[in-house]
Amino acid sequence: MAEIKDPENTIIMELKDGRVVIELLPDVAPQHVARMKELARAGKYDNVAFHRVIEGFMAQTGDVQHANMEKGWDARRAGTGGSDLPDLPAEFSRLPHARGSIGAARSQNPNSANSQFFINFKDNDFLNGQYTVYGQVIEGMEHVDKITRGEPPATPDRIVSMKVAADA
């Protein structure tokens, strides 16, 4: 098991196949980290589908508005929403979109990230400097690798639960 160095800036995400531990990077992208923690603490990510999962690229989730598979699930709209909080400004850095990194999903507007995020299956250097990186999987990437593929998947996987480690 990975050592959790900073429980306040670590996310524990339960998937169908097991636990995924994400180390957040508040020094790199403080607003994105704060948003993920706020939504996780409110239980907003629980039961949210992975609505866009592309083999050899990434798994996208976090549409708390339309992709909660227990409340308000709408397969046609999953991936089009965010949260009821305002969009975030880009917090670009020199960190690469490496395997296991967490990136902020957004529209073409760089300042439109809200609640959605993606986990890179491999190094995706073509995203560097264009999408905010604000976390890194430090345990459980083998569970991320098993997420059902599709755009959208016919039977999507979901985040079973997502918590800040300090609260778990």
C-alpha positions, 0 to 999 in steps of 0.5 A: 500500500502507498504511504499517505503523506498528506491525508488532507490532500489525498483522495481515496476513490473506491471502484468496483475492483478496488481502492485508488489513492490519488495524491493531490497537488495543492502547490500546483493547482490549488483551486482545482484541488480545493474543488475536488475536495469540496465535491468529495466531502459533499458526496457529489462524486459517489455513484458518478459514471465514467462516461468517456473511457478511451482505450490507450488514452484516459477515463473521464468522470466527474459530471455530478449534474447528469452522471450520478447513476443513482440520482438524475442519471441521463446517459445522453447528457452524461459528460455535458454538466458540472456542478452548481459551483462556478467554473475554474480558471486554468492552472497550467503547469509544467507537469506532464500528463503522465500515466496515472495523472489527474487532469481537469476536463473542460470545454474548448475554453481553458477556463471552463473546468468545473467538476469533471476530471480524467485519469490518464492510462498512459503518458499523453504528452500532447496534453501538456500545458493545455489541461490542468494537472492536479493529482497523481494516482499513487495506488490502484492504477490496476483498478483504473485500467479495468474501467469499462471502455466506451464513449459512452460505455454501454454499461459504464463503471462508476465511482463507488465512493470518493473521500478525502483521506483525512475524513476516511 
